[in-house]
Amino acid sequence: MQNVKNQPKKACLVSLGCKVNKYEIDCMANILKNAGWQVTLKHEPADLFVVNTCAVTNEGEKKSRQYIAKLSKLNPNAKIIVCGCASENNPEQFKKPNVISIIGNEGKENILDLINNPRVEHFEFTNSFNHKTINPIKSQTRAYIKVQDGCNNFCSYCLIPYIRGRSRSRELSSVLAEAEELAKFNAELVVTGIDLSSYKIDGKLALGELIYSMRNLPCRVRLGSLEVNVITDDFMHFLTRTPNFCPQFHLSLQSGSNATLKRMNRHYTTTEYLNKVELIRKYYPYANITTDVIVGFVGETDAEFEETKQTCKLANFGAMHIFPYSKREGTMACKLTEKIPSGVIVKNRIKELNEVKEQSAIKFYKQLEGLTFNMLVEEQEENYFVGFTENYVKVYVSETLTENQIVKVKLIKPYKSGMLAEVIKEA
């Protein structure tokens, strides 16, 4: 019987918020694992907790604080390290007796040092992409790869440029080296960044070239969130020449009203946005276009909200992430003099937009009935095996399947949050 004293210490790592945070926590997990730690990404008792926090909204920061309180109860004697956007924005809120280190968004590669040499201070932002925090812990189905960090957009509601620094891109050779390694263990690779659309090679915008360079990987390749400016004919040509590319486009809208978009400092009109949606569907008729919408932004009138509803109907999104405006101290939106809609008004508007969301999803799913796609099998849910098609439609199949395999399926009809399907047997 193994001596308990010789067992490795256990670390539990938690990621909140975006896919970039998930990639970073997976990288820290790998550093700990390689140093002999027993690592879990599940919320369970451990000797060390590491929390990569989110600050995109007030609710994100609140959730970050709540998680640290929950983890403390799992093991009151555990050490806790806090990092990420919320701790970059306000480290004071995380000062608790068992929180030994609080850093921000830089220095996460120093996780081992932070355990033995606690610090409560930020590492300085660099002018180039940090190549030290790479190589995430191996997963079985879908891996993330971070190719860009920071943002130069300065949307009036957003803190991210202040707490992630300026946009900086990872060298192509470094991306490809890690992508080739990840492709050995994962059926799908998600390319992500804080402002992925601003990815550059040799100082020039080059996200299309990056994806095209992954065309020979033995796995599917999917894009993270995109901005309107990146959708061009040249970009789409690169994608259509990449056979393993997955045609799902998360294209940030935020508002469907030109007046609101201007106050948000978003640099496009609703017409330009819808033209980009049309361009995507010119190349990929069954592309799943998803989006984010902020409801109740400063000065949003009833008429402006109606414009947003109409824009969303015209776009026919496969899915929408709808959330209320969150006032963030330090942003330009705090200086706007227009009124913020009341909580009751915002709640009613979200309810209305959720109806548009449901109708749009059903309309999108209905046009897929009878079509064939490739499903990546991920897990079992009740009596179904569940996974996602290349255009990111959740699929429910009653036949017995093996996780992490890709099977050809025929979509039958909408079901729950996706579609029922049947496996097409190979002749």
N, C-alpha and C positions, 0 to 999 in steps of 0.2 A: 504493500500500500504506500502510495506517495506521501511524503511528509508535507503537511499543509504549509509549513514554513517555506518550503522550496517552490511553492506554486507562484506563478507570476502574479503581480498585482493587476487589478482589473480597472480598466478605464472605460467610461461611458461617454460617448460624444454625441452632441445634439446640434442639429442645424435648423435654424429658423429662417423663413423668408425664401430668397431666390435660389435658383440653380447654381449660381456662383458660390453662394454660401455652402451649398451641398458639396460641391467639388472641393472647396477648401477644407471642410471638415473631414472629408474622405482622405485628403492628403495628410492631414494631421494624424488621422487614425493609422495610416500606413507608417508614418514616422514612429509612432508609439509601438505598433506591432513589431517593426523591425528592431526595436530596442528591447524586446522581450516582454512587453505588456500583453495581457489578455484584453482584447478590444471588443466592445459591443456598440452597436448603433441603436440598440433598443433601450428603452427607459427602464433600467433595472439597477439594483444596488451595485455600487462600485467604490473603489478607493479614490478614484479621480473622476471628476466630471469636467468636460470641456463644452462650453456653450458658445456657438457662433451666432451672435444676435442680429436682429433686424430692426431697422429704424425707418422703413419706408412710410409708415403711418404711426400715429400715437398708439394705436392698438398693437402694432408690431413691437413697440418698446414695452408696452404693458405686458404683452405675452412673454417677452424675454425675461422680465422681472419675475413673472409668475413661474416660469419654468425653473428658474434658479431656486425659488422657494420649494417647489415640488421635489427637486433633486436633493435638496438638503434634507428633506424628510426621509428619503430612501436610505441615506446614511449620514447622520448628523456629524460624523467624524471625518467625512470625506473632504478632500481638497477640491476646490472649484477654481477653474480658470475661465475667465470671460473675455471674449474678443468679438470683433465684428462691428457693424454699423452703429448699433445702439450704444456700445461702450466707447466708440470713437466720438459720438455726439455728446454723451454725458456719462463719463465714468463714475461720477459720484453716486449715481442711483444703484450701483452694484456693489458698493462697499459694505460687505457683510463679514461676520467673524470668520467664516470658513472659506471666503473667497480670497485666495492667496495672490492671484495675478489678474490684473485688468489691463488689457492693451486695446488697440483699435483694429484697423484693417491691415496694417503692416506688421511684420514680425511673427507671423503665425508659424513660420518654419522653425522658430526658436522654442517650440512647445516643450522639449525636454529640458531646456535650460530654465524655463519659466516654473517648472515643478520644484527645482532645487534652489533657484535664485529668484524668488518672487519679486514682481515689480508692478507698480501701478502708474504707468506712464505710456504715452504713445511713442511708437517708432515713427520716424519721419517718412513721409511719402517719397518715393523715388521718381525720377523722370522717365524711367524705362520699366518695362514689364518685369515683375519679380519672378525669376526663373527658379527660385529656391523651393517654393511651395508647389511641387509638382508630384506626379505619380500617386494617384488615389488608391485606396485599398481596393482589392479586386471584388467586383460584384459578379452576378451571374447572368444578368439580363441586359440592363441599360447602364452605360457609364457616361459621365459628364467630362468634358474637357474644356478648361478655361483658356481662351485665346486672347482675351482683352480685359482691361480693367479701367476704371475711372470713366468720367463723362464730362463733356464740354458743352452740353446743351442748355443747362441752367433753366429748365422749365420752372415757372414761377412758384409752383407748389412743392418743389422737390429739394431735399437736402443732399442728395447723393453726390453731386459734384464737390460739395464741401467735406464730405466724410469718406469719399473714395478717391479723391484727387482727380487730376486731369487724365484724359484718355491716353492710354498707352497700349501698344500691341505686342504680342508675343512673336518671336521670330518663327518664320515658317518651318525651318528645319527642326526646331524644338517641338512645335505642334505635331508635325508628322511623325517624329520619333516616338512621342507618347501615344499618338493615335494608333500606330502600328502595334504597340505593346498592348493597349487596351482592347484592340480588335481580336486578340488571341483568346480573350476570356468573355467577351460580351457580344451579343447579337446586334446591339444597337449603340451608337455613339451620338451624344447630344453635344453640339458645339455651342458654347455659351460665353457670355461676357456681360459686363455691366451696360455697355452700349455697343453691342455686337456689330451693329451696322457701320460703326466707325473703324472697324478693323483695317489696318493698313499694312502693306508690304512696301518697303523702301519709300515710305512717306506718301504713298498713294492708296486711296480706298481700294480694297482688294478682297472683300469677303467672297465674291464669286470665284475668284482664282483659288482661294483657300479651299472651298468646298470641292471644286473641280480637282484639286490635287489629291483628294481623298477617294477618287473614283475607283481605285483598285483595292481598297480595303475590303476584307472578307466580312463586312458587317454593314448594316444600314447606317446612314448618316442623316441626322436631323438637326435643324436649326433652332436656336433659342429665340428670344423676343427680338423683333425687328422694328426699325423706324421706316417711315414712308419713303425717305430719300433714297434708300438702297434699292428699291424696286424699279429696275430699268430693263430695257430689252437686253442689254449686254449681260446684266446679272442673270436674267432668266435663261439666256443662252448657255451660260456656264452650268446652270442647274440641270437643264435638259440633257446636257452631255455627260452628266454624272449619274450612271445607271442605279447606284445604290442610294441616291438622294430620296428622302421621304417628303412628299409634297404636303406638308403642313406649314402654315405661315401664321405665326402669332404677330399680328401687325397692330401695334399700339394706336388706338384712336383717342382715348381719354375724353373727348367730347365730339358730338356731331353738330355743333353750332360754331360757325365762324367767329362770332363775337366772343364766345367763351374760349375758343382756341387761342384767340389773340391775347386775352388776359392771361392765359396759361403760358404764353410765350412758346407755343407750338408752331413750328414754321411750315404750315401747310393749310390748305382750305379743305372743306368737306368734298368739294368737287375733285380736287387733286387726289384725295384719299380714295374716293370711289373709282377714280380712273386707274389707280394702282391695283385695286381689287379686281377690276375688269382685266387688267394686263396679266395678273396672275392666272386668272381663269382662262385667258386666251391660250396659255401654255399648258395649264393643268386644269381642265374642266371640272374635275372632281376634287380639287384641292380643298382641304379643310382650313378655312381662314378663321382664326380666333382673335380675340381682342380684350383690352381692358377699357373700362369706362368709369370715370369719376362722376358721381352724382352730387349736386349741391355745391359746386365750386362757387367762389366769391362772385356775387352778382348774377348768378344763373337765374334767369327769369322763366316764367311758365312757357313763354314763346321759344326761348332758347332750348329748354328741355324737350319741347315738342319737335324741334329740329333734330335733336339728338336721336329721339325715337325714330324719326323718319329715315335718318342716315343709317341707323342700325338695321332697319327693315330692308333698305335697298342693298346693303352689304351682304345680307343673308349669312350671318356668321354661323359656324358650326358650334361655337361655344363663346360665352362672354363672361369675363370676370368683372362683376359690378360691385363697386364699393363707395361709401360716402367720402366726401372730401374731408381730409384731416389737416387742420391748421397746424403748421410746423413753424415754430419760432426760428427766425433767422432766414426765412425764405422771402422772396420778393412779394409773394401773395399776401403776406402779413401787412404789407404797406398799401394794399389796394383799399380804396375807400368804399367800394360798393358793399351792400349788405350780404351776409351769408344767409341762405335760406334756413328756416327753422327746422328743428329735428323732425317735427311732424311732416312737414312738406317733403323733406329728403326721404323719409321712410315711405311715403306714398309714391314718390317718384321711383324709388328702387323697386317697389312692388310692380309698378307699371312696366318698367324696363325688364323685369324678370319675366313678365308675360311675353314681351317681344322676344326675349332670349329663348324661351321654350318653343314659341311658334317657329322661330328661325331654325332652331335645331331640328325640329320635326320635318320642316320643309327641306332642309339639307339632307337629312337621313333618307327621306322618301325618294329622293332622286338617285340614291345609291342602291335601292332595292333591285336585286337580281344581278348586280355587278360582282365581279371577282376581285379580291384583294389578297394580299399576303398578311397573315396574322402572326405576330410574335406572341407566343403563349407565355403568360407571366405567373398566373396563380389560379387556385381553385376557389370559387365563390359559390357557396351553397351547392347546387347540383350542376354547376357549369364550370367549364374551364374558360378563363378570361384572359384577354390580351388586347393588343392594339394593332390596327392595320397600319400600312405605311403612311396613310393620311390621318393617322391618330384618331380613328373611330374605335371606341371601346366595343369589343365583340364578345358575345356569349355563345359558347358552343357546348352542346350536351354530350358529344362524343368524348371518350377518354383520350387525353393528349399528354404529352410530355412537356414540362416547363422548359423554357429557353430554346424551344424549337420554332421554326417558322413553317407554317402550313398554309396552303391555299384554301380560301374559304369563299363561299357565295353568301352575300348579305341578303337576309330574308325580310326583316321588318324592324322598325324601332322597338327597343325594349329597354326599360329602365333608363340608364344614362348613356345608352349606346344602341347596339343592334344585335338581334339574334342572327346566327349564321350557321351554315352547315359546311363540313369539310368536303372538299372536292377530292375524290380518290383518284390517284394517278393511275393511268391505264397501264 
